[in-house]
Amino acid sequence: MYIFMSDGHIDDLEAVKRYTIQLAKDIAAGKHNFIKCVLIGVGKKVDENQIVAFLVFSDQ
């Protein structure tokens, strides 16, 4: 399990999405073991819209 803590804003969200898609394909193809990831946004300036967008993306 991987736990990612953020100040609430992911500067490279599009790169994270691309990596996540490739990782999912590798897992499906048996090239990578299954993993669990947790994203935690902390601080006073958490970008809730960005966190929600990432969560919606990860459910696809």
C-alpha angles and dihedrals in degrees: 000000000000122000118199119194119196137181084240099271125082108205094192100041094142091053090049090052092050091049091047092052091050092046091051090051091050091050091049090050092050093246094117134032120249114269137186121221129193122195118201122185115200135178139054095289102054109158097225093182091056093047091049091047090053092049092050089048092051092054091062 
